[in-house]
């Protein structure tokens, strides 16, 4: 897949656990895990916005496009 999700990298940089982020942004840890693994087919802008606010980052810090 040409889109790489670097959410685990940002969590490590912020010293935050997945469970804590999930609670902050109002999604289940299972859905956050799907997003982190790159298995998600889509992400809502509202969820991306909440993640960026919680981690104090930009969308490009989380999502990366790789040329095939």
N, CA, C and O atoms as a GROMACS GRO file, in nm:
protein
  272
    1UNK      N    1   0.085  -0.119   0.000
    1UNK     CA    2   0.000   0.000   0.000
    1UNK      C    3   0.089   0.124   0.000
    1UNK      O    4   0.185   0.130   0.076
    2UNK      N    5   0.059   0.222  -0.084
    2UNK     CA    6   0.145   0.340  -0.094
    2UNK      C    7   0.131   0.441   0.020
    2UNK      O    8   0.208   0.536   0.026
    3UNK      N    9   0.034   0.424   0.109
    3UNK     CA   10   0.020   0.513   0.224
    3UNK      C   11   0.068   0.438   0.349
    3UNK      O   12   0.017   0.331   0.382
    4UNK      N   13   0.166   0.496   0.417
    4UNK     CA   14   0.221   0.437   0.539
    4UNK      C   15   0.170   0.517   0.658
    4UNK      O   16   0.173   0.640   0.656
    5UNK      N   17   0.123   0.448   0.761
    5UNK     CA   18   0.074   0.513   0.882
    5UNK      C   19   0.185   0.505   0.988
    5UNK      O   20   0.224   0.396   1.030
    6UNK      N   21   0.235   0.621   1.028
    6UNK     CA   22   0.343   0.630   1.126
    6UNK      C   23   0.290   0.670   1.264
    6UNK      O   24   0.358   0.741   1.339
    7UNK      N   25   0.172   0.625   1.296
    7UNK     CA   26   0.110   0.662   1.423
    7UNK      C   27   0.190   0.609   1.542
    7UNK      O   28   0.202   0.677   1.644
    8UNK      N   29   0.243   0.489   1.530
    8UNK     CA   30   0.321   0.432   1.640
    8UNK      C   31   0.447   0.514   1.668
    8UNK      O   32   0.492   0.523   1.782
    9UNK      N   33   0.505   0.573   1.562
    9UNK     CA   34   0.624   0.658   1.579
    9UNK      C   35   0.588   0.782   1.659
    9UNK      O   36   0.660   0.821   1.751
   10UNK      N   37   0.475   0.846   1.624
   10UNK     CA   38   0.433   0.966   1.695
   10UNK      C   39   0.395   0.934   1.841
   10UNK      O   40   0.422   1.014   1.931
   11UNK      N   41   0.333   0.820   1.863
   11UNK     CA   42   0.299   0.780   2.000
   11UNK      C   43   0.426   0.764   2.082
   11UNK      O   44   0.431   0.807   2.198
   12UNK      N   45   0.527   0.703   2.025
   12UNK     CA   46   0.654   0.685   2.096
   12UNK      C   47   0.720   0.820   2.124
   12UNK      O   48   0.773   0.842   2.234
   13UNK      N   49   0.717   0.910   2.026
   13UNK     CA   50   0.777   1.043   2.045
   13UNK      C   51   0.707   1.119   2.157
   13UNK      O   52   0.771   1.194   2.231
   14UNK      N   53   0.577   1.100   2.170
   14UNK     CA   54   0.499   1.171   2.271
   14UNK      C   55   0.489   1.092   2.402
   14UNK      O   56   0.427   1.137   2.499
   15UNK      N   57   0.553   0.973   2.404
   15UNK     CA   58   0.549   0.887   2.522
   15UNK      C   59   0.405   0.861   2.568
   15UNK      O   60   0.372   0.873   2.685
   16UNK      N   61   0.321   0.825   2.469
   16UNK     CA   62   0.180   0.801   2.496
   16UNK      C   63   0.145   0.659   2.453
   16UNK      O   64   0.196   0.610   2.352
   17UNK      N   65   0.060   0.594   2.528
   17UNK     CA   66   0.015   0.459   2.494
   17UNK      C   67  -0.108   0.468   2.405
   17UNK      O   68  -0.184   0.565   2.409
   18UNK      N   69  -0.126   0.364   2.324
   18UNK     CA   70  -0.241   0.358   2.233
   18UNK      C   71  -0.373   0.373   2.309
   18UNK      O   72  -0.463   0.443   2.264
   19UNK      N   73  -0.383   0.307   2.422
   19UNK     CA   74  -0.507   0.312   2.501
   19UNK      C   75  -0.538   0.455   2.543
   19UNK      O   76  -0.653   0.498   2.538
   20UNK      N   77  -0.435   0.529   2.584
   20UNK     CA   78  -0.454   0.668   2.626
   20UNK      C   79  -0.502   0.754   2.509
   20UNK      O   80  -0.594   0.835   2.525
   21UNK      N   81  -0.441   0.736   2.392
   21UNK     CA   82  -0.483   0.813   2.275
   21UNK      C   83  -0.626   0.778   2.236
   21UNK      O   84  -0.706   0.867   2.206
   22UNK      N   85  -0.658   0.650   2.236
   22UNK     CA   86  -0.793   0.607   2.200
   22UNK      C   87  -0.897   0.674   2.290
   22UNK      O   88  -1.000   0.720   2.243
   23UNK      N   89  -0.868   0.678   2.420
   23UNK     CA   90  -0.961   0.742   2.514
   23UNK      C   91  -0.971   0.892   2.488
   23UNK      O   92  -1.080   0.949   2.495
   24UNK      N   93  -0.858   0.956   2.458
   24UNK     CA   94  -0.858   1.101   2.433
   24UNK      C   95  -0.940   1.138   2.310
   24UNK      O   96  -1.010   1.240   2.310
   25UNK      N   97  -0.933   1.056   2.206
   25UNK     CA   98  -0.999   1.093   2.080
   25UNK      C   99  -1.135   1.026   2.062
   25UNK      O  100  -1.207   1.055   1.967
   26UNK      N  101  -1.170   0.937   2.154
   26UNK     CA  102  -1.304   0.878   2.151
   26UNK      C  103  -1.325   0.767   2.051
   26UNK      O  104  -1.432   0.755   1.992
   27UNK      N  105  -1.221   0.684   2.030
   27UNK     CA  106  -1.240   0.564   1.947
   27UNK      C  107  -1.195   0.443   2.027
   27UNK      O  108  -1.127   0.456   2.130
   28UNK      N  109  -1.231   0.325   1.980
   28UNK     CA  110  -1.192   0.204   2.052
   28UNK      C  111  -1.045   0.174   2.026
   28UNK      O  112  -0.988   0.217   1.926
   29UNK      N  113  -0.985   0.101   2.118
   29UNK     CA  114  -0.846   0.061   2.098
   29UNK      C  115  -0.834  -0.033   1.978
   29UNK      O  116  -0.730  -0.035   1.911
   30UNK      N  117  -0.938  -0.110   1.951
   30UNK     CA  118  -0.938  -0.200   1.834
   30UNK      C  119  -0.932  -0.120   1.705
   30UNK      O  120  -0.856  -0.154   1.614
   31UNK      N  121  -1.012  -0.013   1.696
   31UNK     CA  122  -1.009   0.070   1.575
   31UNK      C  123  -0.877   0.144   1.562
   31UNK      O  124  -0.826   0.162   1.451
   32UNK      N  125  -0.821   0.187   1.672
   32UNK     CA  126  -0.690   0.253   1.668
   32UNK      C  127  -0.583   0.155   1.623
   32UNK      O  128  -0.492   0.191   1.548
   33UNK      N  129  -0.594   0.032   1.667
   33UNK     CA  130  -0.499  -0.072   1.626
   33UNK      C  131  -0.507  -0.097   1.475
   33UNK      O  132  -0.404  -0.114   1.409
   34UNK      N  133  -0.627  -0.100   1.422
   34UNK     CA  134  -0.646  -0.117   1.277
   34UNK      C  135  -0.582  -0.002   1.202
   34UNK      O  136  -0.517  -0.022   1.099
   35UNK      N  137  -0.598   0.118   1.252
   35UNK     CA  138  -0.538   0.235   1.190
   35UNK      C  139  -0.385   0.228   1.198
   35UNK      O  140  -0.316   0.252   1.098
   36UNK      N  141  -0.333   0.194   1.315
   36UNK     CA  142  -0.187   0.186   1.334
   36UNK      C  143  -0.124   0.081   1.244
   36UNK      O  144  -0.013   0.101   1.194
   37UNK      N  145  -0.193  -0.029   1.223
   37UNK     CA  146  -0.138  -0.139   1.143
   37UNK      C  147  -0.139  -0.110   0.993
   37UNK      O  148  -0.077  -0.183   0.915
   38UNK      N  149  -0.210  -0.005   0.953
   38UNK     CA  150  -0.220   0.027   0.811
   38UNK      C  151  -0.328  -0.052   0.740
   38UNK      O  152  -0.338  -0.046   0.617
   39UNK      N  153  -0.410  -0.125   0.815
   39UNK     CA  154  -0.516  -0.207   0.756
   39UNK      C  155  -0.645  -0.129   0.732
   39UNK      O  156  -0.737  -0.179   0.667
   40UNK      N  157  -0.652  -0.007   0.783
   40UNK     CA  158  -0.772   0.075   0.764
   40UNK      C  159  -0.781   0.117   0.617
   40UNK      O  160  -0.681   0.149   0.554
   41UNK      N  161  -0.902   0.117   0.565
   41UNK     CA  162  -0.925   0.159   0.426
   41UNK      C  163  -0.946   0.309   0.416
   41UNK      O  164  -0.931   0.367   0.308
   42UNK      N  165  -0.981   0.372   0.528
   42UNK     CA  166  -1.010   0.515   0.527
   42UNK      C  167  -0.996   0.569   0.669
   42UNK      O  168  -0.994   0.494   0.766
   43UNK      N  169  -0.987   0.701   0.677
   43UNK     CA  170  -0.988   0.768   0.808
   43UNK      C  171  -1.071   0.895   0.793
   43UNK      O  172  -1.056   0.968   0.696
   44UNK      N  173  -1.157   0.919   0.888
   44UNK     CA  174  -1.237   1.042   0.887
   44UNK      C  175  -1.148   1.160   0.920
   44UNK      O  176  -1.056   1.149   1.001
   45UNK      N  177  -1.176   1.272   0.856
   45UNK     CA  178  -1.100   1.393   0.886
   45UNK      C  179  -1.116   1.432   1.033
   45UNK      O  180  -1.022   1.484   1.093
   46UNK      N  181  -1.233   1.407   1.089
   46UNK     CA  182  -1.254   1.442   1.230
   46UNK      C  183  -1.165   1.357   1.321
   46UNK      O  184  -1.116   1.405   1.423
   47UNK      N  185  -1.143   1.231   1.284
   47UNK     CA  186  -1.053   1.144   1.361
   47UNK      C  187  -0.909   1.189   1.344
   47UNK      O  188  -0.834   1.194   1.442
   48UNK      N  189  -0.870   1.221   1.222
   48UNK     CA  190  -0.735   1.270   1.196
   48UNK      C  191  -0.710   1.400   1.271
   48UNK      O  192  -0.602   1.421   1.327
   49UNK      N  193  -0.808   1.487   1.272
   49UNK     CA  194  -0.798   1.613   1.346
   49UNK      C  195  -0.780   1.588   1.495
   49UNK      O  196  -0.696   1.652   1.559
   50UNK      N  197  -0.856   1.496   1.550
   50UNK     CA  198  -0.846   1.464   1.693
   50UNK      C  199  -0.710   1.405   1.727
   50UNK      O  200  -0.653   1.437   1.831
   51UNK      N  201  -0.658   1.319   1.640
   51UNK     CA  202  -0.526   1.260   1.662
   51UNK      C  203  -0.419   1.368   1.660
   51UNK      O  204  -0.332   1.372   1.746
   52UNK      N  205  -0.427   1.457   1.562
   52UNK     CA  206  -0.328   1.565   1.551
   52UNK      C  207  -0.333   1.658   1.672
   52UNK      O  208  -0.229   1.703   1.720
   53UNK      N  209  -0.452   1.687   1.720
   53UNK     CA  210  -0.465   1.771   1.840
   53UNK      C  211  -0.407   1.701   1.962
   53UNK      O  212  -0.334   1.762   2.040
   54UNK      N  213  -0.439   1.573   1.979
   54UNK     CA  214  -0.393   1.497   2.096
   54UNK      C  215  -0.241   1.479   2.095
   54UNK      O  216  -0.178   1.480   2.201
   55UNK      N  217  -0.183   1.462   1.976
   55UNK     CA  218  -0.039   1.438   1.966
   55UNK      C  219   0.040   1.565   1.931
   55UNK      O  220   0.162   1.562   1.919
   56UNK      N  221  -0.032   1.676   1.915
   56UNK     CA  222   0.031   1.803   1.878
   56UNK      C  223   0.122   1.784   1.757
   56UNK      O  224   0.243   1.810   1.764
   57UNK      N  225   0.062   1.739   1.647
   57UNK     CA  226   0.139   1.713   1.526
   57UNK      C  227   0.057   1.750   1.403
   57UNK      O  228  -0.058   1.795   1.414
   58UNK      N  229   0.116   1.732   1.287
   58UNK     CA  230   0.051   1.757   1.159
   58UNK      C  231   0.014   1.624   1.094
   58UNK      O  232   0.076   1.522   1.126
   59UNK      N  233  -0.085   1.622   1.003
   59UNK     CA  234  -0.120   1.497   0.935
   59UNK      C  235   0.001   1.430   0.867
   59UNK      O  236   0.009   1.307   0.863
   60UNK      N  237   0.092   1.509   0.814
   60UNK     CA  238   0.210   1.453   0.747
   60UNK      C  239   0.303   1.382   0.845
   60UNK      O  240   0.387   1.302   0.803
   61UNK      N  241   0.290   1.410   0.974
   61UNK     CA  242   0.370   1.337   1.073
   61UNK      C  243   0.317   1.196   1.093
   61UNK      O  244   0.388   1.109   1.141
   62UNK      N  245   0.193   1.174   1.055
   62UNK     CA  246   0.127   1.045   1.076
   62UNK      C  247   0.116   0.966   0.947
   62UNK      O  248   0.134   0.844   0.946
   63UNK      N  249   0.085   1.035   0.837
   63UNK     CA  250   0.064   0.969   0.708
   63UNK      C  251   0.176   1.001   0.611
   63UNK      O  252   0.218   1.116   0.598
   64UNK      N  253   0.224   0.898   0.543
   64UNK     CA  254   0.333   0.916   0.448
   64UNK      C  255   0.298   0.843   0.319
   64UNK      O  256   0.251   0.730   0.322
   65UNK      N  257   0.322   0.909   0.206
   65UNK     CA  258   0.295   0.847   0.075
   65UNK      C  259   0.425   0.794   0.019
   65UNK      O  260   0.526   0.865   0.012
   66UNK      N  261   0.423   0.668  -0.022
   66UNK     CA  262   0.539   0.602  -0.080
   66UNK      C  263   0.509   0.575  -0.227
   66UNK      O  264   0.405   0.517  -0.260
   67UNK      N  265   0.599   0.616  -0.315
   67UNK     CA  266   0.580   0.588  -0.457
   67UNK      C  267   0.605   0.440  -0.483
   67UNK      O  268   0.697   0.381  -0.428
   68UNK      N  269   0.520   0.383  -0.567
   68UNK     CA  270   0.536   0.241  -0.600
   68UNK      C  271   0.628   0.224  -0.718
   68UNK      O  272   0.653   0.111  -0.760
   0.00000   0.00000   0.00000
